[in-house]
Amino acid sequence: MTKLIPKTNRQRFNALRNFINSSGFILGPSIAGFLFIMGTPYLAVQLNSLALCMSAIVIYLLPNLDILNEKPVTSEKMSIKIIKKDWLEILAYSKSNRHSAWVYILFCGITVFMTGLDSLEAAFATNVLSLSESAYGFLVSVAGLGIIAGSLTNALFASRFKTNVLIDIGAIFTPVGYLTFAFSQSFIAASAGFFILTFALSFANIGFLTFYQNNVPVSIMGRFSSVFGVLEALLIIVFTALIGVLAEFYEIRVVYIIGSFSFLALGFLVSVIVLDKSKTVYY
């Protein structure tokens, strides 16, 4: 995507891509439900498999940019030496480009908090708010609508939003959505929380992806995300386990509120870093 899409069009492209993905998030289960009515769950699985095969064919037809640019493709045999070399290269790049590395690490922190809090989401909705399974399913659909609305807003007004502003809005209002959900006492309040957090999350995702594409060289892009992805995965395991243990000893709502406030504190830290006027060159 970074190679194919010009820098000036990336933000709008990312918004449209996010819109299509989030629309699928809503339409997919709806189509599956229709297929359940018309046929059987087996039919839904078979058609889903067919759709995946069609997707694979479309991906296969994408142009090979290395051939188009007449750049020879070289590959090295995987070894511990190669992995060590990659890690050292990414660490060296991070030291010389600390702002980009910090933004990436902090966004990984956002993912960690969201994953940990989401692990309590279903239990909170059904046990604390006493929502039925169908009501919880509708709540998830409201979340999908929030992503669609946020992505469509970004697609329509992409030229008016700066990348750092998108990240700032997402980093602050996503935890605000979690807090709204945490303090909710009814389905309406919970729906508002879900809509706010997913609407804001679309801003964060689009802003961060555009920042990532514009600031990390294509030659190390995959390795850069993989190296920091290891750290992110470890933190997700630790944080999710910690939240699960705390939920066993304390009320789910209390744990959810504390986690949401901690998430908001991280959001303010992200805001301070991305709105630093001395770093506007990155955006």
Helices and strands as residue ranges (DSSP letters): G 7-9, H 10-38, H 41-60, H 65-68, H 80-96, H 98-118, H 121-123, I 124-128, H 133-156, G 158-160, H 163-182, H 187-215, G 218-220, H 221-249, H 252-274, G 277-282
